[in-house]
Amino acid sequence: MSIDLTLLFTMIFFIGFVWFCMKFVWPPIMATIKERQDKIAEGLAASERSAKDLELAQAKAADMLRDAKSQSAEIVDSAKKRHTEIVDSAKDDARSEADKIKNGAMAEIDQEVNRAREQLRSKVATLAVAGAEKVIERNIDESANNDLFDKLVKEL
Amino acid sequence: MASENPTSVEYIKHHLQNWKVCKTDEGWVWNQCQDAGFWSINVDSVIFSFLLGALFCFAFWRVAKSAKVENPGRWQSFVEMTFEFVDKSVKDTFHGKNPLIAPLALTIFVWIVLMNFMDLIPVDLLPWAADKINVLAFGAEPGHTYLKVVPTTDVNVTFGLSLGVFFLLLFYSVKVKGVGGFVGELTLHPFSSSNKLVQIILIPVNLLMELVGLLAKPISLGLRLFGNLYAGELLFILIAVLTSAGIGGFIGGGIAYMIWAIFHLLVIPLQAFIFMMLTIVYLSMAHEDH
């Protein structure tokens, strides 16, 4: 056990390995580790950001929901109003139509009554004349009779 | 170890001997290196430390090449866990800006963990396999193959690392503080005086103390790792000797081996961590200007 040439060999190996490690091993692996750390930090920041975004979106959605609710209530109200309006106007229309039909019918009835009365009157007159002719069986002054009959007819 | 049935002492000695090649008067020879001095190489330490370091580089490089930001695989997650552990240790201690420190700490940590981890491979497994291969393939005599599989039980390896750190420490001390600043740090602390003459007298004292402190850094760094792992390895070997002492020894040795291995599971990363932390601390001190 003594110091000999082995020492020099070991030192040369030592220098060579350290050089190799410094040149080809340490930088790429350290870069990889660094990159991963950056990525993780980035991911954490992104997740925080998206959580905030989610909160905002939720608030927005709640707002929109509230708006939609009030809008729909308005629509329902106006529809109800419109409904009553339509029902009312339909009622009015129906009533006026009914009145019109009733009035027409009444007028027709009056007309018919008048016409019937007229016919009846003329028929009664001729009947009365014929009856009277037969009853008295004598010729009377036709003009005087006519006057009499006219009076009679008017009294009817 | 020439005999087929070695004594305990021979067994332990055999296990503590590196596979060596060295330069002698007759050229380069294998395993006959008692007097070779500096011009010898622990082949096993070199091979295993290189393979384990290359394993680290290759495995981590593959992850680096195919690293996915999303949905990382298990292996990538494990590598990233190691990275973040090292990166945190560096950031907690080192406050300057230097792109070298973190990769340096990572390399030290993982490489030392891997080298220490070789300690958990049963002590006889790889040497036995190497012996068989050597005998079968190269016609060597059985028992004449030496192999120490834990590179950090070789003082050369731990000092190779700690001296590497030491040179970086010197380099950054001079780079950050300038030569004057560095020399000033070595000579004007810890004793200083407003009196010029007293100050000049104090300079050698300061220099001595600071130099001891400075040199203690790489030595303690290297020896701590070496000592811990060498002791651990030695204990594994001793327990392995125990297992050859009859049926009771075998069972007791097996249990002791397991307990020591479990305890060693703590020592392995802990020693790597200490080496890494001290490296960061030393380099951080080198960057601090007073």
Interface residues (C-beta under 8 A of the other chain):
Chain A: M1 S2 I3 D4 L5 T6 L7 L8 F9 T10 M11 F13 F14 I15 G16 F17 V18 F20 C21 M22 F24 V25 W26 P28 I29 M30 T32 I33 E35 R36 K39
Chain B: C22 A36 G37 F38 W39 S40 I41 N42 S45 V46 S49 F50 G53 A54 F56 C57 F60 W61 V63 A64 K65 A67 K68 V69 E70 P72 V79 E80 F83 E84 D87 P99 L100 A102 P103 L104 L106 T107 W111 P151 D154 V155 N156 V157 F159 G160 L161 L163 G164
